[in-house]
Amino acid sequence: MTGPEQPRKQRHLIDFDAPRRPRDTAAEAESLERVKRWVMSVLVVTTIAHLAVGLVIAAVMLDDPQPGARVGLCVIAGAFGVIGVALARAIHGRSPLTPWLLAGTLPTVVGLWLLQR
């Protein structure tokens, strides 16, 4: 035998040899703010995207429209798309002027393509 064995420490008790790390409330607040920004930007983009798609659907389904009304609705849908992309970038603290604004014109392009079919 090598000697008396030390009793095992029970895991549910405090171990003063290995104290817990103090909570980093600043890092937790930063993480929470990042999540809030992502949730807000996703909500903004999806809400505005639904509005833009609804305008394109209205343009396609319009009965007996005024001249240019269908094209006008598609252009308005694209404007809302651009606004959605710009708002998402602004929520994240980035410059809204970016090549990503071209992605906002996608409802106009798709709408005009659907009207030409």
N, C-alpha and C positions, 0 to 999 in steps of 0.2 A: 504494500500500500504506500501511496505517496503522501498521505497525510489527510487531515480532515477536509472534507469538501465544504465549500461555502454554500450556504442556502441560496436557492434561486430567488431572485427578486420577482415579486409579483408584478405583472404588467400593468395592472390597473392603479397602482400606487405611483406617487410622484417619485421620480428619479432625480435627486439633486445633483448627481454627477453629469447628467445630460439635460439641462433645462431647455424648455421650449424656446424657439426663436420668437422675439417680439413681433407683433403684427406690423406690417408696413402699410399703414393706412393711406399714405400718399400713392403707393403703387396700386392699391385696390381702387382708389378713387379714379386714377388714370385709366385703369382697365374698364371700369364702369362707364366712364365718359366715352371711351372708344366704342363700346357696345351700343351706347345710346346714339352716337353719331351714325353707326351702321344701320341700326333699326330705323332711324328717322329717314335716312337717305333711301333705303329700300322702300319704305312706305310712300315717300314722295314719288319715286320713279314709277312704282307699280300703279299708284292712283292716277298719275298723269298719263301713263301708257294706256290704261283702260279708257280714259277720256279720249285719247287720240284714236285708238282703235274703234271706239264707238262713233267718232266723227267719220272715219273712213267707211264703216258699215252703213252709216246714214247716207253718205254720198253714193254708195253703190246701190242702195235700195230705194233711193228717191224716185218718186213717180212724177213724171211731167215737170221737171225742174225748170227754173229760169235759166237763160243762157249763162254758162260759166258757174252755176251754183255748185255743181259737183266738184269742179276743179277748185273752187274757193274753199269748200269744206276740206278737201285734201291738203290744201296749203295751210289752213288753220290747224289741222291735225299735226302737220310738220312743225309749225310754230310751237305748239304745245310740247311736242317731243323735244325740241331744242331747249325750251324752258325747263323741262324735267331734268335733262342732263346738266344744265347749268346750275340748277338748284342743288342737285346731288353733289356736284363738285364744291359748291359754296358751303354746304353743310360740313364737308370735311376740311374746310379751311384752305382749299386750293383755288387757283384762279379759274373762274368759269370760262374764260376764253381759251379754248383748247381745240385740237382737231377732233376730239370726241364729240363735239357739237354736230359733226356730220352724221353721227349715229342717230341724232334726234330727228333728222330729216327722213328717216326710214319710213314712217307712216305716209309721208307725201309720195315717196317713190312707189311704195306698194299700192297705195290708193290709185295713183295715176295708171299704174300697170293694170290694175283690176278694171279700171274704166275703159281702157283700150281693148280689153278682151272681148 
